[in-house]
Amino acid sequence: MSEAKARKIHEASMRILKNTGMKFVHPDALRILKDNGIRVEGQVAFFEEDQILKWVGKAPAEFGMKAANKANDLTIGGDHVVNGVTIVTKVMERDGTERVATIDDYLKLLKLYEGNPKIGINGGLTVEPEEIPVLSKHLVLNLISLCHSEKVLYTAGGNNEQMEAVIKLTRTRLGLTEEELRERQVIIGLSNTNSALMLDSEMTETILTFAKHNQPVIIASAAMSGSTAPVTIAGAITLTNAEVLSAIVLAQMFAPGAPVIYGSQSTVSDLRTGGIAIGAPESALCSKYCAELAKHYGVPCRAGGALTDAKAFDPQAAYEGMLTYYANASSKVNVILHSAGVMNGYLSMSFDKVIMDFEIIDYVDRYLKDIDVNEDTIPEDLIQKVGHAGSYLVEKHTRKFCRIDPLMTHISARGTESDPQSFYKKIDKRMEQLLEAYKKPVIPEVILSEMKKIVSSYGISDELIEKCI
């Protein structure tokens, strides 16, 4: 059923791109499209279905990502599911109050994500520290991430100068020449379309800069049904599809074969307030069809994550996060950003929710893993031996499988626990365990010195640089 519905969405998207078209603001985008036979009128490009399928078909269905520590290398695409970090602005405390973020918050988040082996992508714009000048945030946050993480990193989108600086800094940290960088994928960029049916100048430069260096870029739409997209979810998904496909075409025309990731953060608007509703079941449906459509086109996909609109760390944060994360994982979304910690419609994050979402990821993964059925997991001889009203507690089979089959939880209450505060105490304990286990990467002084020079050349003060490394 999903496949048939995806086909109808595709057909409607093709008609929209042919009849309504997609607006491209950047002159380079318009030039590239014209040079490759796309009909352009003013700033609007009109596409035929065969043009869309031809160019989207040049994007790789799967590619590898190299991390600073090869143990953290990833594969993006196919049935691989990779969790990534949240992308917000502020920090929400346990009592629901919000505050501006600091560099210490960014570092704490990075260390928590680093300590969870189920988080494959770190760095990026997890929060926006107030100490960092707005125009320098991409570079400075990339510096912090490169100095404190050995996982694959991503960066939020920006203009050409900002993206070139981030890529140069990343290449320097990994000891790669420009040519060596083009031969491997080491950092993921993030570009968002502007619903409805537009790609702005800055996001265009993100796409073109990453394609130039053969680094993967997520091209995502965050359409809101009822405000920036039709109120029906099918209409919003169709608009999302048209936006993302046209931008993928641009990337492939500029650099055929460049790795791209089909993205959707689309969801519903709360028409009572006009606000975004990321924890809604419709958000989960948008993620499901993101995966279905990306599969249809043969490209990797990105959606997100453990999402909620909750204004405090409360039951709403839990049930919305569980639903939206499950929708992504069960649909095999290849890159799940916002996998842990997001609150209040992307406006803030909660350290408590980071730890709770880690548990949600474990629960969902365990369910999707299903069960093994074989002679070892159905021990008929043991069942015969124990017989009626017997106990399996001290049996060798129990000792063998007790840490393999049942999920060992970190924060969930079980058995005879009766302390009503145990949930929060366990969150604090788990957070402390992850932070204590963290080990900072060792970077050769010659590389670190070169990284400092690069950042300093963009006007970042020595005091801020030292605080970041």
FIFITOR-863396 format. One record per residue (C-alpha): residue in three letters; y, z, x. Coordinates in steps of 0.2 Angstrom, whole numbers. Layout:
BEGIN
Ala/Y/Z/X;
...
This chain:
BEGIN
Met/0/0/0;
Ser/12/4/14;
Glu/9/-12/23;
Ala/12/-22/7;
Lys/28/-13/4;
Ala/33/-15/22;
Arg/31/-34/20;
Lys/43/-34/5;
Ile/55/-24/15;
His/54/-37/29;
Glu/57/-52/17;
Ala/72/-43/9;
Ser/79/-40/26;
Met/77/-58/31;
Arg/87/-63/16;
Ile/101/-50/20;
Leu/102/-56/38;
Lys/103/-74/32;
Asn/115/-72/18;
Thr/126/-57/22;
Gly/123/-56/41;
Met/127/-43/54;
Lys/144/-39/61;
Phe/146/-38/80;
Val/162/-32/87;
His/159/-34/105;
Pro/164/-52/112;
Asp/150/-52/124;
Ala/138/-50/109;
Leu/146/-64/99;
Arg/145/-75/115;
Ile/127/-71/118;
Leu/122/-74/100;
Lys/132/-91/99;
Asp/124/-97/116;
Asn/107/-94/108;
Gly/110/-104/92;
Ile/114/-90/80;
Arg/127/-95/67;
Val/143/-85/69;
Glu/158/-84/58;
Gly/171/-73/65;
Gln/162/-57/70;
Val/147/-60/58;
Ala/131/-67/64;
Phe/119/-75/52;
Phe/100/-76/57;
Glu/85/-86/51;
Glu/68/-78/50;
Asp/61/-88/63;
Gln/75/-83/75;
Ile/72/-65/72;
Leu/53/-66/74;
Lys/55/-77/90;
Trp/66/-65/99;
Val/59/-48/93;
Gly/42/-55/98;
Lys/48/-55/116;
Ala/50/-36/117;
Pro/35/-27/124;
Ala/23/-18/112;
Glu/20/-4/125;
Phe/27/1/142;
Gly/26/16/154;
Met/39/28/159;
Lys/39/36/176;
Ala/45/54/178;
Ala/51/63/193;
Asn/34/72/193;
Lys/21/59/190;
Ala/11/72/180;
Asn/24/69/167;
Asp/23/50/166;
Leu/22/43/148;
Thr/16/28/139;
Ile/28/23/124;
Gly/20/12/111;
Gly/3/9/103;
Asp/-4/25/95;
His/5/36/108;
Val/16/50/101;
Val/29/58/112;
Asn/40/72/107;
Gly/58/73/113;
Val/72/85/112;
Thr/86/88/98;
Ile/103/80/98;
Val/116/92/91;
Thr/133/100/95;
Lys/134/118/92;
Val/122/134/93;
Met/117/144/78;
Glu/113/162/80;
Arg/99/171/71;
Asp/111/178/58;
Gly/117/160/54;
Thr/134/160/63;
Glu/138/145/74;
Arg/147/145/90;
Val/152/132/103;
Ala/138/128/116;
Thr/139/132/135;
Ile/131/125/150;
Asp/120/141/150;
Asp/114/136/133;
Tyr/110/118/139;
Leu/100/125/154;
Lys/91/137/143;
Leu/86/124/131;
Leu/81/112/145;
Lys/70/126/152;
Leu/61/129/136;
Tyr/57/111/133;
Glu/52/109/151;
Gly/39/123/148;
Asn/31/115/133;
Pro/18/102/138;
Lys/20/94/121;
Ile/38/90/124;
Gly/38/73/134;
Ile/56/69/135;
Asn/70/81/141;
Gly/88/80/144;
Gly/101/70/135;
Leu/114/78/123;
Thr/104/93/117;
Val/120/103/114;
Glu/138/99/120;
Pro/144/113/132;
Glu/163/116/130;
Glu/165/117/149;
Ile/162/99/151;
Pro/176/86/148;
Val/171/75/133;
Leu/173/58/143;
Ser/161/65/157;
Lys/148/73/146;
His/135/59/149;
Leu/136/60/168;
Val/137/79/169;
Leu/123/82/157;
Asn/112/69/166;
Leu/116/79/183;
Ile/110/95/175;
Ser/94/87/168;
Leu/90/78/185;
Cys/92/94/194;
His/82/105/182;
Ser/69/94/174;
Glu/54/83/181;
Lys/51/75/164;
Val/56/58/157;
Leu/75/59/152;
Tyr/85/51/139;
Thr/104/49/138;
Ala/116/47/123;
Gly/124/30/122;
Gly/141/26/129;
Asn/152/12/136;
Asn/147/2/151;
Glu/155/13/164;
Gln/147/29/158;
Met/130/21/156;
Glu/131/13/174;
Ala/135/30/181;
Val/120/38/172;
Ile/108/25/178;
Lys/115/26/196;
Leu/113/45/197;
Thr/96/44/190;
Arg/91/30/202;
Thr/98/41/217;
Arg/88/56/211;
Leu/72/46/211;
Gly/75/37/227;
Leu/75/20/220;
Thr/84/4/225;
Glu/92/-7/211;
Glu/77/-19/212;
Glu/64/-5/212;
Leu/73/2/197;
Arg/71/-14/187;
Glu/52/-14/191;
Arg/49/3/182;
Gln/56/12/167;
Val/63/30/171;
Ile/77/34/158;
Ile/79/30/140;
Gly/95/26/132;
Leu/101/28/114;
Ser/111/16/104;
Asn/115/18/85;
Thr/121/4/73;
Asn/135/7/61;
Ser/129/7/44;
Ala/132/-4/34;
Leu/128/-19/45;
Met/138/-17/60;
Leu/136/-14/79;
Asp/151/-7/88;
Ser/158/-11/105;
Glu/152/5/114;
Met/134/4/107;
Thr/133/-14/112;
Glu/137/-9/130;
Thr/124/4/129;
Ile/111/-10/124;
Leu/117/-23/137;
Thr/118/-10/151;
Phe/101/-4/149;
Ala/93/-21/146;
Lys/102/-27/162;
His/93/-13/172;
Asn/76/-16/162;
Gln/77/2/156;
Pro/72/5/138;
Val/85/8/124;
Ile/82/15/107;
Ile/91/5/94;
Ala/92/16/78;
Ser/101/16/62;
Ala/106/32/53;
Ala/110/25/36;
Met/113/37/22;
Ser/107/31/5;
Gly/121/32/-8;
Ser/135/32/5;
Thr/132/20/19;
Ala/117/12/11;
Pro/110/8/-6;
Val/106/24/-16;
Thr/88/19/-17;
Ile/77/24/-2;
Ala/69/6/-2;
Gly/87/-1/-1;
Ala/91/11/13;
Ile/76/7/23;
Thr/79/-12/21;
Leu/97/-10/27;
Thr/90/0/42;
Asn/78/-14/46;
Ala/91/-28/45;
Glu/103/-18/57;
Val/89/-13/70;
Leu/81/-30/70;
Ser/98/-40/73;
Ala/102/-28/88;
Ile/85/-30/95;
Val/87/-49/95;
Leu/104/-47/104;
Ala/95/-36/118;
Gln/81/-49/120;
Met/93/-64/121;
Phe/102/-55/135;
Ala/87/-50/144;
Pro/70/-57/137;
Gly/56/-44/138;
Ala/68/-29/140;
Pro/60/-14/133;
Val/67/-8/116;
Ile/62/5/104;
Tyr/64/2/85;
Gly/73/18/78;
Ser/77/26/62;
Gln/86/42/58;
Ser/90/36/40;
Thr/89/47/26;
Val/97/52/9;
Ser/115/58/5;
Asp/117/73/-6;
Leu/128/65/-19;
Arg/134/82/-25;
Thr/143/84/-8;
Gly/142/67/1;
Gly/133/76/15;
Ile/118/70/25;
Ala/101/78/20;
Ile/90/76/35;
Gly/77/89/28;
Ala/74/79/12;
Pro/57/72/8;
Glu/66/55/8;
Ser/70/58/26;
Ala/51/59/29;
Leu/48/43/20;
Cys/61/34/31;
Ser/52/40/46;
Lys/35/34/39;
Tyr/42/16/35;
Cys/50/16/52;
Ala/33/17/60;
Glu/26/5/47;
Leu/39/-9/51;
Ala/39/-6/70;
Lys/20/-9/69;
His/23/-25/59;
Tyr/35/-32/72;
Gly/24/-26/87;
Val/37/-14/95;
Pro/37/5/99;
Cys/47/16/87;
Arg/57/31/86;
Ala/61/43/72;
Gly/64/62/71;
Gly/57/76/70;
Ala/57/94/64;
Leu/73/92/53;
Thr/82/103/42;
Asp/98/106/33;
Ala/96/125/33;
Lys/112/135/37;
Ala/102/149/44;
Phe/85/152/52;
Asp/76/155/35;
Pro/61/148/25;
Gln/71/132/21;
Ala/71/128/40;
Ala/52/130/40;
Tyr/46/120/26;
Glu/58/106/29;
Gly/54/105/47;
Met/35/106/44;
Leu/36/91/32;
Thr/48/80/42;
Tyr/38/83/58;
Tyr/21/80/49;
Ala/28/63/42;
Asn/32/57/60;
Ala/16/63/69;
Ser/4/57/55;
Ser/13/40/55;
Lys/11/39/74;
Val/30/38/77;
Asn/30/34/96;
Val/45/44/101;
Ile/49/59/90;
Leu/67/65/95;
His/73/81/86;
Ser/56/88/88;
Ala/62/106/90;
Gly/77/116/86;
Val/88/105/75;
Met/98/114/61;
Asn/111/111/48;
Gly/110/92/47;
Tyr/112/89/66;
Leu/127/100/68;
Ser/118/114/77;
Met/102/120/85;
Ser/94/137/85;
Phe/84/144/99;
Asp/73/153/86;
Lys/69/137/78;
Val/65/129/94;
Ile/51/141/96;
Met/46/140/78;
Asp/45/121/79;
Phe/34/122/95;
Glu/22/131/83;
Ile/24/118/70;
Ile/20/105/82;
Asp/4/114/87;
Tyr/-1/116/69;
Val/2/98/65;
Asp/-7/92/81;
Arg/-22/103/77;
Tyr/-23/96/59;
Leu/-22/78/65;
Lys/-34/81/79;
Asp/-47/84/65;
Ile/-65/90/70;
Asp/-79/85/81;
Val/-96/83/72;
Asn/-110/84/84;
Glu/-125/95/89;
Asp/-113/107/99;
Thr/-101/109/84;
Ile/-115/111/71;
Pro/-127/123/80;
Glu/-142/122/69;
Asp/-153/132/80;
Leu/-140/146/81;
Ile/-138/146/62;
Gln/-157/148/61;
Lys/-157/162/74;
Val/-143/172/66;
Gly/-150/170/48;
His/-144/179/33;
Ala/-129/191/33;
Gly/-129/190/52;
Ser/-114/189/64;
Tyr/-108/176/76;
Leu/-95/187/85;
Val/-105/190/101;
Glu/-115/174/102;
Lys/-113/163/118;
His/-108/148/107;
Thr/-93/158/101;
Arg/-88/163/118;
Lys/-90/144/123;
Phe/-79/137/109;
Cys/-67/152/105;
Arg/-53/145/115;
Ile/-56/127/111;
Asp/-58/125/93;
Pro/-47/137/83;
Leu/-29/136/87;
Met/-22/150/96;
Thr/-5/154/89;
His/10/162/98;
Ile/21/168/84;
Ser/11/168/68;
Ala/5/184/60;
Arg/-13/186/57;
Gly/-26/199/53;
Thr/-21/217/51;
Glu/-3/215/58;
Ser/9/224/47;
Asp/26/225/56;
Pro/39/214/46;
Gln/48/211/61;
Ser/33/205/71;
Phe/38/186/69;
Tyr/55/189/77;
Lys/48/200/91;
Lys/35/186/95;
Ile/48/173/95;
Asp/58/183/108;
Lys/42/186/118;
Arg/37/168/118;
Met/54/162/123;
Glu/54/175/137;
Gln/37/169/143;
Leu/43/151/144;
Leu/59/155/153;
Glu/50/166/166;
Ala/37/152/169;
Tyr/50/139/173;
Lys/51/133/191;
Lys/66/123/196;
Pro/62/106/205;
Val/65/105/223;
Ile/76/91/228;
Pro/79/86/246;
Glu/96/90/252;
Val/100/72/257;
Ile/97/66/239;
Leu/106/81/231;
Ser/121/77/243;
Glu/122/59/237;
Met/121/64/219;
Lys/136/76/221;
Lys/146/62/229;
Ile/142/50/214;
Val/147/63/201;
Ser/163/68/211;
Ser/168/50/212;
Tyr/170/51/193;
Gly/183/65/195;
Ile/171/79/191;
Ser/177/95/200;
Asp/166/103/214;
Glu/166/120/204;
Leu/158/111/189;
Ile/146/102/200;
Glu/140/118/208;
Lys/138/126/191;
Cys/127/111/186;
Ile/115/111/200;
